[in-house]
């Protein structure tokens, strides 16, 4: 993250915007949140769910690494109900 090796999918930006979040909010969650769960059942690679807070909202950020393991791809973002 600190080396800027990440990419936001269009879907993640759309979902973040719906919840009133911006890229900096998502980056803050990725840097300060906790790994909530991992899902290894996807052929595209392991998905990670990082849970953290933006403002008073509890937010999950779903992401995975690219096939080279270098670039973190943010798949989606949502407020936890």
MOPAC internal coordinates of N, CA, C and O (Angstrom, degrees):
PM7 1SCF
backbone

  N    0.0000 0     0.00 0     0.00 0    0    0    0
  C    1.4338 1     0.00 0     0.00 0    1    0    0
  C    1.5217 1   110.25 1     0.00 0    2    1    0
  O    1.2310 1   121.08 1   132.67 1    3    2    1
  N    1.2970 1   115.55 1   -47.33 1    3    2    1
  C    1.4629 1   118.22 1  -177.28 1    5    3    2
  C    1.5258 1   112.37 1   -66.79 1    6    5    3
  O    1.2310 1   120.56 1   157.35 1    7    6    5
  N    1.3264 1   116.54 1   -22.65 1    7    6    5
  C    1.4665 1   120.94 1   177.67 1    9    7    6
  C    1.5305 1   111.48 1   -92.05 1   10    9    7
  O    1.2310 1   120.93 1  -172.25 1   11   10    9
  N    1.3199 1   115.82 1     7.75 1   11   10    9
  C    1.4709 1   123.08 1   177.65 1   13   11   10
  C    1.5259 1   112.89 1    60.56 1   14   13   11
  O    1.2310 1   120.91 1  -142.87 1   15   14   13
  N    1.3070 1   115.87 1    37.13 1   15   14   13
  C    1.4662 1   121.44 1   177.08 1   17   15   14
  C    1.5230 1   109.34 1   -99.19 1   18   17   15
  O    1.2310 1   121.23 1  -115.56 1   19   18   17
  N    1.3150 1   115.26 1    64.44 1   19   18   17
  C    1.4539 1   121.21 1   179.61 1   21   19   18
  C    1.5185 1   109.05 1  -145.16 1   22   21   19
  O    1.2310 1   121.84 1   -19.34 1   23   22   21
  N    1.3225 1   114.08 1   160.66 1   23   22   21
  C    1.4571 1   121.85 1  -179.77 1   25   23   22
  C    1.5149 1   107.88 1  -143.53 1   26   25   23
  O    1.2310 1   120.61 1   -49.73 1   27   26   25
  N    1.3184 1   116.45 1   130.27 1   27   26   25
  C    1.4543 1   121.30 1   175.32 1   29   27   26
  C    1.5252 1   108.71 1   -91.92 1   30   29   27
  O    1.2310 1   120.09 1   -52.51 1   31   30   29
  N    1.3211 1   117.43 1   127.49 1   31   30   29
  C    1.4624 1   119.74 1   173.31 1   33   31   30
  C    1.5329 1   107.77 1   -70.71 1   34   33   31
  O    1.2310 1   120.91 1   -23.71 1   35   34   33
  N    1.3128 1   115.86 1   156.29 1   35   34   33
  C    1.4649 1   119.70 1   176.14 1   37   35   34
  C    1.5251 1   110.22 1   -58.10 1   38   37   35
  O    1.2310 1   120.96 1   141.52 1   39   38   37
  N    1.3205 1   115.78 1   -38.48 1   39   38   37
  C    1.4637 1   120.50 1   179.45 1   41   39   38
  C    1.5308 1   111.15 1   -61.14 1   42   41   39
  O    1.2310 1   120.25 1   136.31 1   43   42   41
  N    1.3271 1   117.13 1   -43.69 1   43   42   41
  C    1.4693 1   119.59 1  -178.87 1   45   43   42
  C    1.5235 1   111.10 1   -64.19 1   46   45   43
  O    1.2310 1   120.02 1   141.13 1   47   46   45
  N    1.3166 1   117.56 1   -38.87 1   47   46   45
  C    1.4685 1   120.45 1   178.68 1   49   47   46
  C    1.5247 1   110.96 1   -67.29 1   50   49   47
  O    1.2310 1   120.85 1   141.23 1   51   50   49
  N    1.3210 1   115.98 1   -38.77 1   51   50   49
  C    1.4646 1   120.97 1   177.66 1   53   51   50
  C    1.5242 1   110.57 1   -63.17 1   54   53   51
  O    1.2310 1   120.44 1   130.80 1   55   54   53
  N    1.3324 1   116.76 1   -49.20 1   55   54   53
  C    1.4613 1   121.38 1  -178.71 1   57   55   54
  C    1.5308 1   111.58 1   -64.80 1   58   57   55
  O    1.2310 1   120.43 1   140.61 1   59   58   57
  N    1.3138 1   116.78 1   -39.39 1   59   58   57
  C    1.4724 1   119.99 1   177.66 1   61   59   58
  C    1.5244 1   109.91 1   -62.39 1   62   61   59
  O    1.2310 1   120.60 1   135.60 1   63   62   61
  N    1.3175 1   116.46 1   -44.40 1   63   62   61
  C    1.4594 1   121.17 1  -179.29 1   65   63   62
  C    1.5259 1   111.43 1   -61.06 1   66   65   63
  O    1.2310 1   120.26 1   139.88 1   67   66   65
  N    1.3173 1   117.10 1   -40.12 1   67   66   65
  C    1.4700 1   120.80 1   177.97 1   69   67   66
  C    1.5267 1   110.90 1   -57.79 1   70   69   67
  O    1.2310 1   120.83 1   142.62 1   71   70   69
  N    1.3379 1   116.03 1   -37.38 1   71   70   69
  C    1.4703 1   120.87 1  -178.91 1   73   71   70
  C    1.5314 1   113.02 1   -89.95 1   74   73   71
  O    1.2310 1   120.42 1  -172.89 1   75   74   73
  N    1.3286 1   116.80 1     7.11 1   75   74   73
  C    1.4641 1   120.50 1   177.44 1   77   75   74
  C    1.5178 1   113.61 1    77.64 1   78   77   75
  O    1.2310 1   120.36 1  -156.67 1   79   78   77
  N    1.3254 1   116.92 1    23.33 1   79   78   77
  C    1.4620 1   121.40 1  -179.24 1   81   79   78
  C    1.5239 1   110.09 1  -106.60 1   82   81   79
  O    1.2310 1   121.07 1   -27.05 1   83   82   81
  N    1.3211 1   115.56 1   152.95 1   83   82   81
  C    1.4604 1   122.02 1   176.46 1   85   83   82
  C    1.5249 1   108.86 1  -118.56 1   86   85   83
  O    1.2310 1   120.54 1    -8.25 1   87   86   85
  N    1.3208 1   116.57 1   171.75 1   87   86   85
  C    1.4640 1   121.17 1  -177.73 1   89   87   86
  C    1.5233 1   112.33 1   -53.91 1   90   89   87
  O    1.2310 1   119.91 1   138.15 1   91   90   89
  N    1.3201 1   117.78 1   -41.85 1   91   90   89
  C    1.4647 1   120.08 1  -179.98 1   93   91   90
  C    1.5223 1   112.36 1   -61.36 1   94   93   91
  O    1.2310 1   120.03 1   145.64 1   95   94   93
  N    1.3242 1   117.54 1   -34.36 1   95   94   93
  C    1.4653 1   120.85 1   176.61 1   97   95   94
  C    1.5227 1   110.20 1   -63.77 1   98   97   95
  O    1.2310 1   120.57 1   136.07 1   99   98   97
  N    1.3292 1   116.51 1   -43.93 1   99   98   97
  C    1.4590 1   121.01 1  -179.27 1  101   99   98
  C    1.5253 1   110.14 1   -66.16 1  102  101   99
  O    1.2310 1   120.31 1   137.67 1  103  102  101
  N    1.3130 1   117.02 1   -42.33 1  103  102  101
  C    1.4681 1   120.27 1   177.84 1  105  103  102
  C    1.5256 1   110.82 1   -61.71 1  106  105  103
  O    1.2310 1   120.40 1   139.80 1  107  106  105
  N    1.3173 1   116.84 1   -40.20 1  107  106  105
  C    1.4674 1   121.08 1   177.61 1  109  107  106
  C    1.5312 1   110.43 1   -59.82 1  110  109  107
  O    1.2310 1   120.40 1   136.61 1  111  110  109
  N    1.3202 1   116.83 1   -43.39 1  111  110  109
  C    1.4685 1   120.61 1   178.92 1  113  111  110
  C    1.5223 1   110.50 1   -63.75 1  114  113  111
  O    1.2310 1   120.39 1   136.39 1  115  114  113
  N    1.3239 1   116.86 1   -43.61 1  115  114  113
  C    1.4667 1   119.62 1   179.94 1  117  115  114
  C    1.5284 1   111.87 1   -63.88 1  118  117  115
  O    1.2310 1   119.94 1   146.94 1  119  118  117
  N    1.3031 1   117.72 1   -33.06 1  119  118  117
  C    1.4685 1   121.14 1  -178.71 1  121  119  118
  C    1.5268 1   113.39 1   -83.50 1  122  121  119
  O    1.2310 1   120.21 1   152.79 1  123  122  121
  N    1.3272 1   117.21 1   -27.21 1  123  122  121
  C    1.4661 1   119.15 1  -173.85 1  125  123  122
  C    1.5275 1   113.64 1  -117.96 1  126  125  123
  O    1.2310 1   120.12 1   167.67 1  127  126  125
  N    1.3274 1   117.38 1   -12.33 1  127  126  125
  C    1.4621 1   120.63 1  -176.89 1  129  127  126
  C    1.5198 1   112.79 1   -77.18 1  130  129  127
  O    1.2310 1   121.69 1     1.80 1  131  130  129
  N    1.3127 1   114.38 1  -178.20 1  131  130  129
  C    1.4627 1   122.06 1  -179.59 1  133  131  130
  C    1.5278 1   109.55 1  -113.28 1  134  133  131
  O    1.2310 1   120.88 1   -34.92 1  135  134  133
  N    1.3143 1   115.92 1   145.08 1  135  134  133
  C    1.4579 1   120.50 1   173.80 1  137  135  134
  C    1.5206 1   107.57 1   -68.62 1  138  137  135
  O    1.2310 1   120.66 1   -66.08 1  139  138  137
  N    1.3242 1   116.34 1   113.92 1  139  138  137
  C    1.4565 1   121.37 1  -176.00 1  141  139  138
  C    1.5248 1   111.21 1   -88.43 1  142  141  139
  O    1.2310 1   120.68 1   138.51 1  143  142  141
  N    1.3367 1   116.30 1   -41.49 1  143  142  141
  C    1.4574 1   119.49 1  -179.27 1  145  143  142
  C    1.5203 1   110.84 1  -163.87 1  146  145  143
  O    1.2310 1   121.83 1   -15.58 1  147  146  145
  N    1.3318 1   114.10 1   164.42 1  147  146  145
  C    1.4670 1   121.19 1   175.12 1  149  147  146
  C    1.5139 1   108.07 1  -131.26 1  150  149  147
  O    1.2310 1   121.02 1   -31.10 1  151  150  149
  N    1.3329 1   115.65 1   148.90 1  151  150  149
  C    1.4614 1   121.82 1   179.45 1  153  151  150
  C    1.5208 1   108.14 1  -130.58 1  154  153  151
  O    1.2310 1   121.03 1   -65.39 1  155  154  153
  N    1.3204 1   115.64 1   114.61 1  155  154  153
  C    1.4676 1   120.88 1  -176.52 1  157  155  154
  C    1.5234 1   112.35 1  -101.44 1  158  157  155
  O    1.2310 1   119.87 1  -169.24 1  159  158  157
  N    1.3298 1   117.85 1    10.76 1  159  158  157
  C    1.4615 1   121.87 1  -174.78 1  161  159  158
  C    1.5247 1   113.99 1   -89.28 1  162  161  159
  O    1.2310 1   119.61 1  -169.34 1  163  162  161
  N    1.3130 1   118.35 1    10.66 1  163  162  161
  C    1.4628 1   122.87 1  -177.24 1  165  163  162
  C    1.5233 1   109.47 1  -107.68 1  166  165  163
  O    1.2310 1   120.28 1   -52.15 1  167  166  165
  N    1.3158 1   117.07 1   127.85 1  167  166  165
  C    1.4712 1   120.82 1  -179.59 1  169  167  166
  C    1.5256 1   112.72 1   -63.03 1  170  169  167
  O    1.2310 1   120.35 1   158.01 1  171  170  169
  N    1.3299 1   116.94 1   -21.99 1  171  170  169
  C    1.4698 1   120.43 1  -179.50 1  173  171  170
  C    1.5249 1   112.65 1   -78.48 1  174  173  171
  O    1.2310 1   120.20 1   169.77 1  175  174  173
  N    1.3143 1   117.22 1   -10.23 1  175  174  173
  C    1.4584 1   121.02 1   178.56 1  177  175  174
  C    1.5147 1   112.12 1   131.69 1  178  177  175
  O    1.2310 1   121.24 1   -12.73 1  179  178  177
  N    1.3008 1   115.24 1   167.27 1  179  178  177
  C    1.4633 1   121.66 1  -179.56 1  181  179  178
  C    1.5213 1   109.55 1   -66.29 1  182  181  179
  O    1.2310 1   121.14 1   -47.02 1  183  182  181
  N    1.3252 1   115.42 1   132.98 1  183  182  181
  C    1.4714 1   121.28 1   174.65 1  185  183  182
  C    1.5199 1   108.29 1   -99.27 1  186  185  183
  O    1.2310 1   121.28 1   -40.32 1  187  186  185
  N    1.3068 1   115.16 1   139.68 1  187  186  185
  C    1.4578 1   122.56 1   178.82 1  189  187  186
  C    1.5193 1   108.81 1  -116.48 1  190  189  187
  O    1.2310 1   120.88 1   -40.78 1  191  190  189
  N    1.3273 1   115.91 1   139.22 1  191  190  189
  C    1.4537 1   120.81 1   175.18 1  193  191  190
  C    1.5222 1   107.15 1  -114.17 1  194  193  191
  O    1.2310 1   121.43 1   -62.76 1  195  194  193
  N    1.3230 1   114.88 1   117.24 1  195  194  193
  C    1.4631 1   121.41 1   178.26 1  197  195  194
  C    1.5217 1   107.24 1  -106.22 1  198  197  195
  O    1.2310 1   120.67 1   -53.98 1  199  198  197
  N    1.3213 1   116.32 1   126.02 1  199  198  197
  C    1.4694 1   121.73 1  -178.70 1  201  199  198
  C    1.5171 1   109.39 1  -109.60 1  202  201  199
  O    1.2310 1   121.68 1   -46.40 1  203  202  201
  N    1.3146 1   114.39 1   133.60 1  203  202  201
  C    1.4589 1   120.14 1   178.55 1  205  203  202
  C    1.5105 1   110.61 1  -159.61 1  206  205  203
  O    1.2310 1   121.11 1    12.16 1  207  206  205
  N    1.3211 1   115.49 1  -167.84 1  207  206  205
  C    1.4561 1   120.38 1  -175.94 1  209  207  206
  C    1.5247 1   111.16 1  -122.47 1  210  209  207
  O    1.2310 1   121.72 1   -40.37 1  211  210  209
  N    1.3100 1   114.32 1   139.63 1  211  210  209
  C    1.4586 1   123.14 1   169.93 1  213  211  210
  C    1.5155 1   105.11 1  -128.85 1  214  213  211
  O    1.2310 1   121.24 1   -64.25 1  215  214  213
  N    1.3292 1   115.24 1   115.75 1  215  214  213
  C    1.4568 1   120.45 1  -173.13 1  217  215  214
  C    1.5297 1   106.19 1    62.78 1  218  217  215
  O    1.2310 1   119.08 1    52.00 1  219  218  217
  N    1.2974 1   119.35 1  -128.00 1  219  218  217
  C    1.4670 1   120.62 1   178.35 1  221  219  218
  C    1.5236 1   110.82 1  -103.02 1  222  221  219
  O    1.2310 1   120.50 1  -167.79 1  223  222  221
  N    1.3173 1   116.65 1    12.21 1  223  222  221
  C    1.4609 1   121.25 1  -176.53 1  225  223  222
  C    1.5237 1   111.30 1   -95.70 1  226  225  223
  O    1.2310 1   120.72 1   -47.04 1  227  226  225
  N    1.3219 1   116.23 1   132.96 1  227  226  225
  C    1.4621 1   120.97 1   172.03 1  229  227  226
  C    1.5284 1   106.76 1   -86.41 1  230  229  227
  O    1.2310 1   120.89 1   -54.95 1  231  230  229
  N    1.3297 1   115.91 1   125.05 1  231  230  229
  C    1.4590 1   121.38 1  -170.52 1  233  231  230
  C    1.5237 1   110.24 1  -128.28 1  234  233  231
  O    1.2310 1   121.07 1   -40.09 1  235  234  233
  N    1.3367 1   115.55 1   139.91 1  235  234  233
  C    1.4597 1   121.65 1   171.68 1  237  235  234
  C    1.5191 1   108.94 1  -105.17 1  238  237  235
  O    1.2310 1   121.10 1   -42.94 1  239  238  237
  N    1.3235 1   115.50 1   137.06 1  239  238  237
  C    1.4560 1   122.52 1   174.60 1  241  239  238
  C    1.5276 1   106.43 1  -118.72 1  242  241  239
  O    1.2310 1   120.74 1   -59.86 1  243  242  241
  N    1.3293 1   116.18 1   120.14 1  243  242  241
  C    1.4594 1   121.67 1   179.67 1  245  243  242
  C    1.5245 1   107.53 1  -100.57 1  246  245  243
  O    1.2310 1   120.96 1   -51.05 1  247  246  245
  N    1.3394 1   115.77 1   128.95 1  247  246  245
  C    1.4621 1   119.61 1  -176.19 1  249  247  246
  C    1.5204 1   110.43 1  -148.75 1  250  249  247
  O    1.2310 1   121.16 1   -11.53 1  251  250  249
  N    1.3198 1   115.39 1   168.47 1  251  250  249
  C    1.4612 1   121.88 1   175.01 1  253  251  250
  C    1.5137 1   107.62 1  -152.16 1  254  253  251
  O    1.2310 1   120.90 1   -17.97 1  255  254  253
  N    1.3197 1   115.89 1   162.03 1  255  254  253
  C    1.4525 1   120.72 1   174.70 1  257  255  254
  C    1.5207 1   109.27 1   -89.77 1  258  257  255
  O    1.2310 1   120.86 1   -28.57 1  259  258  257
  N    1.3305 1   115.97 1   151.43 1  259  258  257
  C    1.4625 1   119.83 1   176.17 1  261  259  258
  C    1.5252 1   109.27 1   -68.17 1  262  261  259
  O    1.2310 1   120.61 1    -3.73 1  263  262  261
  N    1.3228 1   116.44 1   176.27 1  263  262  261
  C    1.4673 1   120.78 1  -175.19 1  265  263  262
  C    1.5276 1   113.06 1   -62.94 1  266  265  263
  O    1.2310 1   120.01 1   159.00 1  267  266  265
  N    1.3302 1   117.59 1   -21.00 1  267  266  265
  C    1.4670 1   121.46 1   177.12 1  269  267  266
  C    1.5251 1   112.62 1   -87.80 1  270  269  267
  O    1.2310 1   120.31 1   169.82 1  271  270  269
  N    1.3226 1   117.01 1   -10.18 1  271  270  269
  C    1.4505 1   121.35 1  -179.04 1  273  271  270
  C    1.5137 1   114.06 1    73.99 1  274  273  271
  O    1.2310 1   120.49 1  -161.03 1  275  274  273
  N    1.3268 1   116.67 1    18.97 1  275  274  273
  C    1.4640 1   120.77 1  -176.19 1  277  275  274
  C    1.5232 1   112.31 1  -107.60 1  278  277  275
  O    1.2310 1   120.56 1   137.92 1  279  278  277
  N    1.3131 1   116.53 1   -42.08 1  279  278  277
  C    1.4585 1   121.96 1  -174.25 1  281  279  278
  C    1.5252 1   109.59 1  -100.03 1  282  281  279
  O    1.2310 1   120.20 1   -52.13 1  283  282  281
  N    1.3285 1   117.22 1   127.87 1  283  282  281
  C    1.4579 1   122.32 1   176.74 1  285  283  282
  C    1.5205 1   107.33 1   -89.28 1  286  285  283
  O    1.2310 1   120.75 1   -54.49 1  287  286  285
  N    1.3169 1   116.17 1   125.51 1  287  286  285
  C    1.4596 1   121.19 1   179.70 1  289  287  286
  C    1.5219 1   108.46 1  -106.96 1  290  289  287
  O    1.2310 1   120.78 1   -59.14 1  291  290  289
  N    1.3226 1   116.12 1   120.86 1  291  290  289
  C    1.4567 1   121.56 1   177.09 1  293  291  290
  C    1.5233 1   106.52 1   -85.11 1  294  293  291
  O    1.2310 1   120.87 1   -62.52 1  295  294  293
  N    1.3328 1   115.95 1   117.48 1  295  294  293
  C    1.4554 1   122.47 1  -173.84 1  297  295  294
  C    1.5202 1   111.58 1   -88.11 1  298  297  295
  O    1.2310 1   120.92 1   130.18 1  299  298  297
  N    1.3148 1   115.84 1   -49.82 1  299  298  297
  C    1.4660 1   119.76 1   179.98 1  301  299  298
  C    1.5155 1   110.04 1  -156.25 1  302  301  299
  O    1.2310 1   121.70 1   -15.38 1  303  302  301
  N    1.2971 1   114.36 1   164.62 1  303  302  301
  C    1.4664 1   123.32 1  -178.12 1  305  303  302
  C    1.5299 1   106.84 1  -139.79 1  306  305  303
  O    1.2310 1   120.34 1   -43.12 1  307  306  305
  N    1.3256 1   116.96 1   136.88 1  307  306  305
  C    1.4659 1   118.00 1   176.26 1  309  307  306
  C    1.5202 1   110.36 1  -155.51 1  310  309  307
  O    1.2310 1   121.95 1   -28.38 1  311  310  309
  N    1.3278 1   113.88 1   151.62 1  311  310  309
  C    1.4555 1   121.26 1   175.75 1  313  311  310
  C    1.5199 1   107.77 1   -78.88 1  314  313  311
  O    1.2310 1   120.78 1   -46.84 1  315  314  313
  N    1.3200 1   116.12 1   133.16 1  315  314  313
  C    1.4661 1   122.17 1   179.94 1  317  315  314
  C    1.5297 1   108.50 1   -74.97 1  318  317  315
  O    1.2310 1   121.35 1   -49.50 1  319  318  317
  N    1.3271 1   115.03 1   130.50 1  319  318  317
  C    1.4792 1   120.18 1   178.93 1  321  319  318
  C    1.4967 1   110.75 1   -79.67 1  322  321  319
  O    1.2310 1   120.10 1   180.00 1  323  322  321

